Amino acid sequence: MNLPLKNNDSAELKALDLAHHLPAQADYALLEQLGGSRIITHAEGCVITDIDGKSLLDGMAGLWCVNVGYGRSELAEAAYKQMLELPYYNTFFKTATAPAVRLAAKIAEKMVLSNPDLKHVFFNSSGSEANDTVFRLVRHYWTLKGEPDRQVFISRRNAYHGSTVAGASLGGMTFMHAQGGLPIPGIEHVRQPYLFGEGFGQDPDAFADACVQDIEDRILSVGPDKVAAFIGEPVQGAGGVVIPPQSYWPKVEALCRKYGILLICDEVICGFGRLGQWFGHQHYGVKPDIIAMAKGLSSGYLPISAVGVSSHIVEVLKTGGDFVHGYTYSGHPAACAVALANIGIIEREGLIERTREVTGPYLATALTRLDGHPLVGEARSIGLLGAVEIVSEKGTNLRFKGAEGHAGPVVRDICIKNGLMVRGIRDTIVMCPPLIITEAEIDRIVDILEASLNEAE
Ligand code: PLP
């Protein structure tokens, strides 16, 4: 049992938060009105508790990352043991550490399940950094390969690939582009495969064809010999759990092969069991050349991310001398030791099989209870990723346009009051619980969602 630290005084910490702390992705004026952030002090299993003693069922696994749940002393011990033995050494200039090497081999073991060529790993500390690595590595690769004009990335509107300059540029969130003069040049955004939004009422396969046609049109307008790569999340997470039609990814893959374009999957959310496979692309049966991963790699216990790279790319990199890219904490030994122990838990407890065969299908069935609700346009899920679309008119995808703005944050706040942590993205409630969630806890998520929707009506 994790006990709260004894020196946490609520009023004092909230005052310090307001005076000194700039939290991520926050409206600082609103936080001031609210009297500071909700300060989470401890957590166990799937439940988080704040400084005022309020407990919440964590329907978001932190920020889509705590796959093995909270309170795993095994992970704390792995970090402790590694820190005593070797707290830090880098992987620059012809050095490495044992945990980094072992973790690379472990990740390779999972990647080759879908693509025998995908067996090399580059470490970073965050999902954003992983995508920055992807960005530089891919452009460098094409230059070395003798096709220096291939520099353009194709991504999707409303995709999320991080907050760094390259990550936010690769991402397709226009409100992020608006701050900081993004995107940087050489990134093209095409239609997202959002059936409920942009393909409402259409046949899923016909809609997938239209989205893939949009990509092909863009390849042709940019010039096929200028396109370096297509990047996408197998299921768009922060965009609102946008689950593509099943036929979408194989068609994207075929298009990439047709034009010799690299296929990159951003597995930062979908990796490490979220869709009931080690990686999300494995669910869709495609073979990416490169993948980015983070979050569930260490279940968020320590910051770490990785880029999986195929041998055919590494062979080209070998012709170019130093790849002059890397971070002080690339392959951080304690983070790697924790990630190895985390993967060990996922394997030992069969969390991927459980997600695929038990809890994923259970969530899908439980969500059907919301189908008849007057505010619900669609409740969908895949593995342990779910979304509820809130609509103003049943049977349509029309949205509320109230003075409060979007409906998602309103319902989210009611859910939090009722003891459930979810996220409200525009008019969509999204959920991503730890992979250890029980059937009873899934029922509780749906019960609270239903009660909160009733309250919002
Ligand atoms: N890629 C995807 C798909 C993500 O969902 C995220 C974060 O949510 C990122 C990249 C960025 O990861 P980080 O916040 O660790 O930089």
Residues whose N, C-alpha, C, O or C-beta is under 5 A from the ligand:
A	BS01	PLP	S126 G127 S128 E129 Y160 H161 G162 E233 G237 D266 V268 I269 A294
